[in-house]
Amino acid sequence: MQTVDDVLSEEVASQRFNAGALAGFAALAVLLAGVGIYGVMAYAVSQRTREMGVRMALGAGQGNVLRMILNQGLRLAAIGVGLGLLASIGLTRLMTGLLFGVKPTDPATFVFVTIALLAVALAACWIPAWRATRVDPVIALRYE
């Protein structure tokens, strides 16, 4: 004798494991993407330290420098998210077995994921952009 909850739990155990593993790998992928974007932007800002110093010495404000760095990073992230959306729409047939109660082409899911990925990219770009605004023009010009 078993309860209905026990029988149901045993029936969906493999699907639950697959969904949990997929969610874990997705979280790891988002973490790696954020670290990668941070690394690329930090390297780009460090290579452009002299340029930031010249811009600030000629009167560019911290807001202008911050906006410039954020635009550069978010432009690349938007291109990546766009290509990812196209690929995911094309590969939705592979996911139909893992989805319950959601259509593979659910627009709300695509919108939420797009916003979440752009938020991760913004957070990853923010620290290097903030550091770029703290560049002292005299030190940056004397750097090399």
KEMIVEX-772469 format. One record per atom (N, C-alpha, C): residue in three letters; x negated, y, z negated. Coordinates in Angstrom, 2 decimals, m for minus. Atoms other than C-alpha are relative to their C-alpha. Layout:
N
+------+---------+---------+---------+
| type |       x |       y |       z |
+------+---------+---------+---------+
|  Ala |       X |       Y |       Z |
...
+------+---------+---------+---------+
This chain:
144
+------+---------+---------+---------+
| type |       x |       y |       z |
+------+---------+---------+---------+
|  Met |   m0.83 |   m1.17 |    0.00 |
|  Met |    0.00 |    0.00 |    0.00 |
|  Met |   m0.89 |    1.25 |    0.00 |
|  Gln |    0.71 |   m1.28 |   m0.08 |
|  Gln |   m1.28 |    3.45 |    0.98 |
|  Gln |    1.02 |    1.12 |    0.15 |
|  Thr |   m0.88 |   m1.16 |   m0.18 |
|  Thr |    0.23 |    6.88 |    0.87 |
|  Thr |   m0.13 |    0.50 |    1.44 |
|  Val |    0.02 |   m0.56 |   m1.36 |
|  Val |    1.05 |    8.69 |    4.09 |
|  Val |   m1.19 |    0.94 |    0.16 |
|  Asp |    1.15 |   m0.90 |   m0.06 |
|  Asp |   m1.62 |   11.27 |    3.26 |
|  Asp |   m1.29 |   m0.76 |    0.22 |
|  Asp |    1.20 |    0.81 |   m0.18 |
|  Asp |   m4.28 |    8.56 |    3.02 |
|  Asp |   m0.10 |   m0.54 |    1.43 |
|  Val |   m0.02 |    0.53 |   m1.37 |
|  Val |   m3.25 |    7.01 |    6.35 |
|  Val |   m0.31 |    1.11 |    0.99 |
|  Leu |    0.23 |   m1.13 |   m0.89 |
|  Leu |   m3.17 |   10.40 |    8.05 |
|  Leu |   m1.45 |    0.48 |   m0.09 |
|  Ser |    1.38 |   m0.42 |    0.20 |
|  Ser |   m6.53 |   11.34 |    6.57 |
|  Ser |   m0.97 |   m0.93 |    0.71 |
|  Glu |    0.86 |    0.96 |   m0.69 |
|  Glu |   m8.11 |    8.13 |    7.92 |
|  Glu |    0.12 |    0.13 |    1.51 |
|  Glu |   m0.22 |   m0.13 |   m1.44 |
|  Glu |   m6.57 |    8.73 |   11.36 |
|  Glu |   m0.76 |    1.18 |    0.59 |
|  Val |    0.63 |   m1.21 |   m0.53 |
|  Val |   m8.03 |   12.21 |   11.76 |
|  Val |   m1.42 |    0.19 |   m0.50 |
|  Ala |    1.35 |   m0.15 |    0.57 |
|  Ala |  m11.36 |   11.57 |   10.03 |
|  Ala |   m1.04 |    0.26 |    1.08 |
|  Ser |    1.02 |   m0.20 |   m1.04 |
|  Ser |  m13.37 |   11.32 |   13.26 |
|  Ser |    0.16 |    1.36 |    0.67 |
|  Gln |   m0.22 |   m1.32 |   m0.59 |
|  Gln |  m11.74 |   14.42 |   14.74 |
|  Gln |   m0.45 |    1.10 |   m0.96 |
|  Arg |    0.42 |   m0.99 |    1.00 |
|  Arg |  m12.36 |   16.29 |   11.49 |
|  Arg |   m1.52 |    0.08 |   m0.06 |
|  Phe |    1.46 |    0.00 |    0.00 |
|  Phe |  m16.02 |   15.23 |   11.52 |
|  Phe |   m0.53 |    0.71 |    1.24 |
|  Asn |    0.43 |   m0.65 |   m1.23 |
|  Asn |  m16.41 |   16.29 |   15.17 |
|  Asn |    0.20 |    1.51 |   m0.06 |
|  Ala |   m0.26 |   m1.44 |    0.12 |
|  Ala |  m14.82 |   19.66 |   14.47 |
|  Ala |   m0.96 |    0.65 |   m0.98 |
|  Gly |    0.95 |   m0.55 |    0.97 |
|  Gly |  m17.01 |   20.19 |   11.41 |
|  Gly |   m1.41 |    0.09 |    0.55 |
|  Ala |    1.33 |   m0.03 |   m0.61 |
|  Ala |  m20.16 |   19.27 |   13.31 |
|  Ala |   m0.08 |    1.10 |    1.05 |
|  Leu |   m0.02 |   m1.04 |   m1.02 |
|  Leu |  m19.18 |   21.55 |   16.17 |
|  Leu |   m0.03 |    1.39 |   m0.65 |
|  Ala |    0.01 |   m1.28 |    0.71 |
|  Ala |  m18.49 |   24.41 |   13.73 |
|  Ala |   m1.38 |    0.28 |   m0.60 |
|  Gly |    1.35 |   m0.19 |    0.55 |
|  Gly |  m21.86 |   23.86 |   12.05 |
|  Gly |   m1.00 |    0.38 |    1.08 |
|  Phe |    0.91 |   m0.34 |   m1.09 |
|  Phe |  m23.71 |   23.91 |   15.37 |
|  Phe |    0.30 |    1.40 |    0.56 |
|  Ala |   m0.37 |   m1.33 |   m0.47 |
|  Ala |  m21.76 |   27.01 |   16.43 |
|  Ala |   m0.54 |    1.08 |   m0.94 |
|  Ala |    0.53 |   m0.96 |    0.98 |
|  Ala |  m22.73 |   28.81 |   13.21 |
|  Ala |   m1.52 |    0.12 |    0.14 |
|  Leu |    1.45 |   m0.03 |   m0.20 |
|  Leu |  m26.36 |   27.83 |   13.75 |
|  Leu |   m0.36 |    0.75 |    1.28 |
|  Ala |    0.25 |   m0.70 |   m1.26 |
|  Ala |  m26.18 |   29.09 |   17.35 |
|  Ala |    0.17 |    1.51 |   m0.17 |
|  Val |   m0.21 |   m1.43 |    0.24 |
|  Val |  m24.78 |   32.45 |   16.21 |
|  Val |   m1.15 |    0.57 |   m0.83 |
|  Leu |    1.13 |   m0.44 |    0.82 |
|  Leu |  m27.51 |   32.72 |   13.56 |
|  Leu |   m1.27 |    0.14 |    0.86 |
|  Leu |    1.17 |   m0.06 |   m0.87 |
|  Leu |  m30.21 |   31.93 |   16.12 |
|  Leu |    0.10 |    1.14 |    1.01 |
|  Ala |   m0.20 |   m1.11 |   m0.93 |
|  Ala |  m28.71 |   34.43 |   18.57 |
|  Ala |   m0.27 |    1.33 |   m0.70 |
|  Gly |    0.23 |   m1.24 |    0.75 |
|  Gly |  m28.72 |   37.14 |   15.90 |
|  Gly |   m1.47 |    0.22 |   m0.29 |
|  Val |    1.44 |   m0.11 |    0.28 |
|  Val |  m32.33 |   36.41 |   14.92 |
|  Val |   m0.76 |    0.30 |    1.29 |
|  Gly |    0.66 |   m0.24 |   m1.29 |
|  Gly |  m33.33 |   36.34 |   18.59 |
|  Gly |    0.18 |    1.43 |    0.47 |
|  Ile |   m0.25 |   m1.39 |   m0.41 |
|  Ile |  m31.68 |   39.67 |   19.36 |
|  Ile |   m0.79 |    0.95 |   m0.89 |
|  Tyr |    0.78 |   m0.83 |    0.91 |
|  Tyr |  m33.28 |   41.17 |   16.27 |
|  Tyr |   m1.47 |    0.00 |    0.40 |
|  Gly |    1.41 |    0.10 |   m0.36 |
|  Gly |  m36.70 |   39.89 |   17.32 |
|  Gly |   m0.33 |    0.76 |    1.28 |
|  Val |    0.24 |   m0.69 |   m1.27 |
|  Val |  m36.42 |   41.20 |   20.87 |
|  Val |    0.09 |    1.51 |   m0.19 |
|  Met |   m0.16 |   m1.44 |    0.20 |
|  Met |  m35.17 |   44.59 |   19.75 |
|  Met |   m1.11 |    0.57 |   m0.88 |
|  Ala |    1.10 |   m0.47 |    0.84 |
|  Ala |  m37.80 |   44.91 |   17.01 |
|  Ala |   m1.28 |    0.11 |    0.82 |
|  Tyr |    1.19 |   m0.05 |   m0.85 |
|  Tyr |  m40.52 |   44.10 |   19.55 |
|  Tyr |    0.09 |    1.16 |    0.98 |
|  Ala |   m0.17 |   m1.10 |   m0.95 |
|  Ala |  m39.08 |   46.56 |   22.08 |
|  Ala |   m0.21 |    1.35 |   m0.68 |
|  Val |    0.17 |   m1.26 |    0.73 |
|  Val |  m38.94 |   49.30 |   19.46 |
|  Val |   m1.47 |    0.21 |   m0.37 |
|  Ser |    1.42 |   m0.16 |    0.37 |
|  Ser |  m42.50 |   48.61 |   18.31 |
|  Ser |   m0.85 |    0.36 |    1.22 |
|  Gln |    0.73 |   m0.35 |   m1.21 |
|  Gln |  m43.70 |   48.83 |   21.92 |
|  Gln |    0.27 |    1.44 |    0.44 |
|  Arg |   m0.40 |   m1.35 |   m0.42 |
|  Arg |  m41.91 |   52.16 |   22.36 |
|  Arg |   m0.17 |    1.02 |   m1.12 |
|  Thr |    0.20 |   m0.91 |    1.13 |
|  Thr |  m43.10 |   53.79 |   19.12 |
|  Thr |   m0.50 |    1.36 |    0.47 |
|  Arg |    0.56 |   m1.26 |   m0.50 |
|  Arg |  m45.09 |   56.40 |   21.00 |
|  Arg |    1.08 |    0.81 |    0.73 |
|  Glu |   m1.10 |   m0.68 |   m0.70 |
|  Glu |  m42.11 |   57.20 |   23.22 |
|  Glu |    0.98 |    0.63 |   m0.98 |
|  Met |   m0.91 |   m0.53 |    1.01 |
|  Met |  m39.90 |   57.63 |   20.16 |
|  Met |   m0.60 |    1.25 |   m0.66 |
|  Gly |    0.67 |   m1.16 |    0.59 |
|  Gly |  m42.48 |   59.99 |   18.66 |
|  Gly |    0.05 |    1.21 |    0.92 |
|  Val |   m0.05 |   m1.11 |   m0.96 |
|  Val |  m42.60 |   62.09 |   21.84 |
|  Val |    1.42 |    0.55 |    0.07 |
|  Arg |   m1.40 |   m0.45 |   m0.06 |
|  Arg |  m38.80 |   62.22 |   22.04 |
|  Arg |    0.37 |    0.84 |   m1.22 |
|  Met |   m0.34 |   m0.73 |    1.22 |
|  Met |  m38.50 |   63.30 |   18.43 |
|  Met |   m0.79 |    1.30 |   m0.11 |
|  Ala |    0.80 |   m1.22 |    0.03 |
|  Ala |  m41.33 |   65.83 |   18.79 |
|  Ala |    0.59 |    1.06 |    0.93 |
|  Leu |   m0.59 |   m0.94 |   m0.95 |
|  Leu |  m39.51 |   67.37 |   21.76 |
|  Leu |    1.43 |    0.39 |   m0.37 |
|  Gly |   m1.29 |   m0.47 |    0.50 |
|  Gly |  m36.30 |   67.75 |   19.76 |
|  Gly |    1.13 |   m1.01 |   m0.02 |
|  Ala |   m1.08 |    1.00 |    0.07 |
|  Ala |  m34.35 |   64.52 |   20.05 |
|  Ala |    0.30 |   m0.28 |   m1.46 |
|  Gly |   m0.41 |    0.27 |    1.36 |
|  Gly |  m32.38 |   63.93 |   16.91 |
|  Gly |   m0.02 |   m1.49 |   m0.30 |
|  Gln |   m0.03 |    1.40 |    0.40 |
|  Gln |  m32.23 |   60.73 |   14.93 |
|  Gln |    1.20 |   m0.72 |    0.61 |
|  Gly |   m1.20 |    0.59 |   m0.60 |
|  Gly |  m28.72 |   60.12 |   16.25 |
|  Gly |   m0.21 |   m0.37 |    1.46 |
|  Asn |    0.28 |    0.30 |   m1.41 |
|  Asn |  m29.96 |   60.29 |   19.85 |
|  Asn |   m0.85 |   m1.25 |    0.14 |
|  Val |    0.89 |    1.17 |   m0.06 |
|  Val |  m32.71 |   57.77 |   19.21 |
|  Val |    0.76 |   m1.26 |   m0.41 |
|  Leu |   m0.81 |    1.13 |    0.45 |
|  Leu |  m30.34 |   55.49 |   17.30 |
|  Leu |    0.95 |   m0.47 |    1.10 |
|  Arg |   m0.93 |    0.33 |   m1.08 |
|  Arg |  m27.79 |   55.64 |   20.11 |
|  Arg |   m0.71 |   m0.66 |    1.18 |
|  Met |    0.76 |    0.55 |   m1.13 |
|  Met |  m30.44 |   54.93 |   22.74 |
|  Met |   m0.37 |   m1.46 |   m0.24 |
|  Ile |    0.40 |    1.38 |    0.31 |
|  Ile |  m31.70 |   51.79 |   21.01 |
|  Ile |    1.22 |   m0.91 |   m0.07 |
|  Leu |   m1.21 |    0.81 |    0.09 |
|  Leu |  m28.20 |   50.53 |   20.19 |
|  Leu |    0.61 |   m0.25 |    1.38 |
|  Asn |   m0.52 |    0.19 |   m1.35 |
|  Asn |  m27.07 |   51.10 |   23.79 |
|  Asn |   m0.80 |   m1.05 |    0.76 |
|  Gln |    0.85 |    0.97 |   m0.69 |
|  Gln |  m30.03 |   49.13 |   25.09 |
|  Gln |    0.32 |   m1.42 |   m0.46 |
|  Gly |   m0.26 |    1.33 |    0.53 |
|  Gly |  m29.35 |   46.17 |   22.80 |
|  Gly |    1.41 |   m0.48 |    0.30 |
|  Leu |   m1.38 |    0.41 |   m0.23 |
|  Leu |  m25.58 |   46.16 |   23.17 |
|  Leu |    0.31 |   m0.21 |    1.48 |
|  Arg |   m0.17 |    0.24 |   m1.44 |
|  Arg |  m25.82 |   46.40 |   26.96 |
|  Arg |   m0.42 |   m1.43 |    0.35 |
|  Leu |    0.46 |    1.37 |   m0.24 |
|  Leu |  m27.83 |   43.19 |   27.02 |
|  Leu |    0.95 |   m1.02 |   m0.63 |
|  Ala |   m0.94 |    0.91 |    0.66 |
|  Ala |  m25.44 |   41.57 |   24.53 |
|  Ala |    1.30 |   m0.10 |    0.78 |
|  Ala |   m1.24 |    0.01 |   m0.77 |
|  Ala |  m22.42 |   42.56 |   26.63 |
|  Ala |   m0.15 |   m0.85 |    1.26 |
|  Ile |    0.25 |    0.84 |   m1.17 |
|  Ile |  m23.98 |   40.97 |   29.70 |
|  Ile |    0.01 |   m1.47 |   m0.39 |
|  Gly |    0.03 |    1.38 |    0.48 |
|  Gly |  m24.66 |   37.80 |   27.73 |
|  Gly |    1.37 |   m0.52 |   m0.38 |
|  Val |   m1.34 |    0.41 |    0.40 |
|  Val |  m21.15 |   37.70 |   26.28 |
|  Val |    0.88 |   m0.19 |    1.25 |
|  Gly |   m0.77 |    0.13 |   m1.23 |
|  Gly |  m19.65 |   38.25 |   29.74 |
|  Gly |   m0.32 |   m1.29 |    0.75 |
|  Leu |    0.39 |    1.25 |   m0.65 |
|  Leu |  m21.65 |   35.40 |   31.25 |
|  Leu |    0.47 |   m1.21 |   m0.81 |
|  Gly |   m0.48 |    1.08 |    0.85 |
|  Gly |  m20.75 |   33.22 |   28.27 |
|  Gly |    1.49 |   m0.21 |    0.13 |
|  Leu |   m1.45 |    0.13 |   m0.20 |
|  Leu |  m17.05 |   33.98 |   28.72 |
|  Leu |    0.31 |   m0.71 |    1.31 |
|  Leu |   m0.23 |    0.65 |   m1.29 |
|  Leu |  m17.22 |   32.99 |   32.37 |
|  Leu |   m0.31 |   m1.50 |   m0.09 |
|  Ala |    0.37 |    1.41 |    0.14 |
|  Ala |  m19.00 |   29.75 |   31.50 |
|  Ala |    0.99 |   m0.75 |   m0.88 |
|  Ser |   m0.93 |    0.69 |    0.91 |
|  Ser |  m16.63 |   28.94 |   28.64 |
|  Ser |    1.36 |   m0.20 |    0.65 |
|  Ile |   m1.27 |    0.18 |   m0.70 |
|  Ile |  m13.54 |   29.51 |   30.78 |
|  Ile |   m0.13 |   m1.15 |    1.00 |
|  Gly |    0.21 |    1.08 |   m0.95 |
|  Gly |  m15.04 |   27.16 |   33.36 |
|  Gly |   m0.13 |   m1.37 |   m0.66 |
|  Leu |    0.24 |    1.28 |    0.68 |
|  Leu |  m15.84 |   24.47 |   30.76 |
|  Leu |    1.06 |   m0.35 |   m1.04 |
|  Thr |   m1.01 |    0.26 |    1.02 |
|  Thr |  m12.63 |   24.50 |   28.74 |
|  Thr |    0.58 |   m1.41 |    0.07 |
|  Arg |   m0.54 |    1.36 |   m0.12 |
|  Arg |  m11.57 |   21.10 |   30.08 |
|  Arg |   m0.74 |   m0.99 |   m0.89 |
|  Leu |    0.78 |    0.90 |    0.85 |
|  Leu |  m14.34 |   19.48 |   28.06 |
|  Leu |    0.42 |    0.07 |   m1.46 |
|  Met |   m0.36 |   m0.22 |    1.40 |
|  Met |  m12.91 |   20.84 |   24.81 |
|  Met |    1.42 |   m0.43 |   m0.35 |
|  Thr |   m1.41 |    0.27 |    0.28 |
|  Thr |   m9.29 |   19.74 |   25.15 |
|  Thr |    0.19 |   m1.10 |   m1.03 |
|  Gly |   m0.13 |    1.07 |    0.97 |
|  Gly |   m9.85 |   16.59 |   23.07 |
|  Gly |   m0.28 |    0.43 |   m1.44 |
|  Leu |    0.34 |   m0.47 |    1.35 |
|  Leu |  m11.15 |   18.61 |   20.10 |
|  Leu |    0.96 |    1.05 |   m0.54 |
|  Leu |   m0.89 |   m1.09 |    0.41 |
|  Leu |   m8.37 |   21.20 |   19.99 |
|  Leu |    1.37 |   m0.53 |   m0.40 |
|  Phe |   m1.33 |    0.36 |    0.48 |
|  Phe |   m5.17 |   20.84 |   18.00 |
|  Phe |    0.80 |    1.27 |   m0.23 |
|  Gly |   m0.86 |   m1.16 |    0.19 |
|  Gly |   m2.40 |   23.41 |   18.28 |
|  Gly |   m0.49 |    1.26 |    0.67 |
|  Val |    0.54 |   m1.16 |   m0.70 |
|  Val |   m4.48 |   25.74 |   20.45 |
|  Val |   m0.26 |   m0.42 |    1.44 |
|  Lys |    0.30 |    0.27 |   m1.39 |
|  Lys |   m4.65 |   25.90 |   24.22 |
|  Lys |   m1.48 |    0.27 |    0.26 |
|  Pro |    1.42 |   m0.24 |   m0.28 |
|  Pro |   m8.17 |   25.70 |   25.68 |
|  Pro |   m0.29 |    1.42 |    0.50 |
|  Thr |    0.20 |   m1.35 |   m0.51 |
|  Thr |   m7.69 |   29.11 |   27.31 |
|  Thr |    0.75 |    1.03 |   m0.83 |
|  Asp |   m0.71 |   m0.90 |    0.90 |
|  Asp |   m6.19 |   30.85 |   24.27 |
|  Asp |   m0.66 |    1.37 |    0.02 |
|  Pro |    0.62 |   m1.32 |   m0.09 |
|  Pro |   m6.76 |   34.59 |   24.84 |
|  Pro |   m0.42 |    0.57 |   m1.35 |
|  Ala |    0.36 |   m0.53 |    1.32 |
|  Ala |   m6.78 |   35.42 |   21.12 |
|  Ala |   m1.34 |   m0.56 |   m0.47 |
|  Thr |    1.28 |    0.61 |    0.38 |
|  Thr |   m9.65 |   32.99 |   20.56 |
|  Thr |   m1.15 |    0.66 |    0.76 |
|  Phe |    1.06 |   m0.63 |   m0.79 |
|  Phe |  m11.67 |   34.49 |   23.40 |
|  Phe |   m0.27 |    1.42 |   m0.46 |
|  Val |    0.17 |   m1.38 |    0.50 |
|  Val |  m11.07 |   38.03 |   22.10 |
|  Val |   m0.72 |   m0.01 |   m1.34 |
|  Phe |    0.64 |    0.07 |    1.32 |
|  Phe |  m12.01 |   37.06 |   18.52 |
|  Phe |   m1.48 |   m0.36 |    0.13 |
|  Val |    1.40 |    0.43 |   m0.16 |
|  Val |  m15.20 |   35.29 |   19.63 |
|  Val |   m0.82 |    1.11 |    0.64 |
|  Thr |    0.72 |   m1.11 |   m0.63 |
|  Thr |  m16.18 |   38.20 |   21.88 |
|  Thr |   m0.31 |    1.10 |   m1.01 |
|  Ile |    0.21 |   m1.05 |    1.01 |
|  Ile |  m15.72 |   40.71 |   19.06 |
|  Ile |   m1.02 |   m0.46 |   m1.04 |
|  Ala |    0.93 |    0.52 |    1.01 |
|  Ala |  m17.57 |   38.48 |   16.60 |
|  Ala |   m1.44 |    0.00 |    0.53 |
|  Leu |    1.36 |    0.03 |   m0.56 |
|  Leu |  m20.55 |   38.02 |   18.93 |
|  Leu |   m0.56 |    1.40 |    0.20 |
|  Leu |    0.48 |   m1.37 |   m0.15 |
|  Leu |  m20.74 |   41.72 |   19.70 |
|  Leu |   m0.31 |    0.63 |   m1.37 |
|  Ala |    0.29 |   m0.49 |    1.35 |
|  Ala |  m20.61 |   42.45 |   15.95 |
|  Ala |   m1.34 |   m0.54 |   m0.49 |
|  Val |    1.30 |    0.57 |    0.37 |
|  Val |  m23.53 |   40.07 |   15.38 |
|  Val |   m1.12 |    0.72 |    0.75 |
|  Ala |    1.01 |   m0.71 |   m0.78 |
|  Ala |  m25.44 |   41.77 |   18.19 |
|  Ala |   m0.21 |    1.42 |   m0.52 |
|  Leu |    0.13 |   m1.34 |    0.57 |
|  Leu |  m24.70 |   45.20 |   16.71 |
|  Leu |   m0.79 |   m0.03 |   m1.30 |
|  Ala |    0.74 |    0.12 |    1.26 |
|  Ala |  m25.94 |   44.08 |   13.30 |
|  Ala |   m1.47 |   m0.30 |    0.25 |
|  Ala |    1.39 |    0.35 |   m0.30 |
|  Ala |  m29.08 |   42.60 |   14.86 |
|  Ala |   m0.75 |    1.17 |    0.61 |
|  Cys |    0.65 |   m1.16 |   m0.62 |
|  Cys |  m29.79 |   45.82 |   16.80 |
|  Cys |   m0.13 |    1.16 |   m0.98 |
|  Trp |   m0.05 |   m1.15 |    0.90 |
|  Trp |  m29.03 |   48.15 |   13.91 |
|  Trp |   m1.32 |    0.22 |   m0.75 |
|  Ile |    1.22 |   m0.17 |    0.81 |
|  Ile |  m32.17 |   47.49 |   11.84 |
|  Ile |   m1.16 |    0.56 |    0.83 |
|  Pro |    1.06 |   m0.62 |   m0.80 |
|  Pro |  m34.71 |   48.09 |   14.65 |
|  Pro |    0.35 |    1.43 |    0.44 |
|  Ala |   m0.39 |   m1.34 |   m0.40 |
|  Ala |  m32.70 |   51.12 |   15.78 |
|  Ala |   m0.16 |    0.98 |   m1.16 |
|  Trp |    0.16 |   m0.86 |    1.18 |
|  Trp |  m32.65 |   52.52 |   12.24 |
|  Trp |   m1.48 |    0.27 |   m0.26 |
|  Arg |    1.44 |   m0.20 |    0.19 |
|  Arg |  m36.40 |   51.97 |   11.96 |
|  Arg |   m0.56 |    0.97 |    1.04 |
|  Ala |    0.48 |   m0.92 |   m1.04 |
|  Ala |  m36.89 |   53.82 |   15.25 |
|  Ala |    0.31 |    1.44 |   m0.36 |
|  Thr |   m0.33 |   m1.37 |    0.39 |
|  Thr |  m35.19 |   56.87 |   13.76 |
|  Thr |   m0.92 |    0.51 |   m1.10 |
|  Arg |    0.90 |   m0.38 |    1.09 |
|  Arg |  m37.71 |   56.88 |   10.91 |
|  Arg |   m1.43 |    0.25 |    0.46 |
|  Val |    1.34 |   m0.21 |   m0.54 |
|  Val |  m40.70 |   57.32 |   13.22 |
|  Val |   m0.41 |    1.45 |   m0.22 |
|  Asp |    0.56 |   m1.34 |    0.16 |
|  Asp |  m42.83 |   60.30 |   12.25 |
|  Asp |   m0.72 |    0.36 |    1.29 |
|  Pro |    0.61 |   m0.34 |   m1.29 |
|  Pro |  m43.78 |   62.07 |   15.51 |
|  Pro |   m1.51 |    0.14 |   m0.06 |
|  Val |    1.45 |   m0.20 |    0.11 |
|  Val |  m47.26 |   62.99 |   14.28 |
|  Val |   m0.73 |   m1.34 |   m0.07 |
|  Ile |    0.62 |    1.32 |    0.13 |
|  Ile |  m48.10 |   59.42 |   13.27 |
|  Ile |    0.14 |   m0.79 |    1.29 |
|  Ala |   m0.23 |    0.75 |   m1.24 |
|  Ala |  m46.56 |   57.98 |   16.44 |
|  Ala |   m0.91 |    0.49 |    1.11 |
|  Leu |    0.85 |   m0.56 |   m1.06 |
|  Leu |  m48.55 |   60.32 |   18.68 |
|  Leu |   m1.48 |   m0.30 |   m0.28 |
|  Arg |    1.36 |    0.30 |    0.39 |
|  Arg |  m51.75 |   59.59 |   16.77 |
|  Arg |   m0.28 |   m1.50 |    0.01 |
|  Tyr |    0.05 |    1.46 |    0.16 |
|  Tyr |  m51.04 |   55.83 |   16.79 |
|  Tyr |   m1.08 |   m0.64 |    0.87 |
|  Glu |    0.97 |    0.65 |   m0.89 |
|  Glu |  m53.13 |   54.87 |   19.82 |
|  Glu |   m1.11 |    0.95 |    0.26 |
+------+---------+---------+---------+
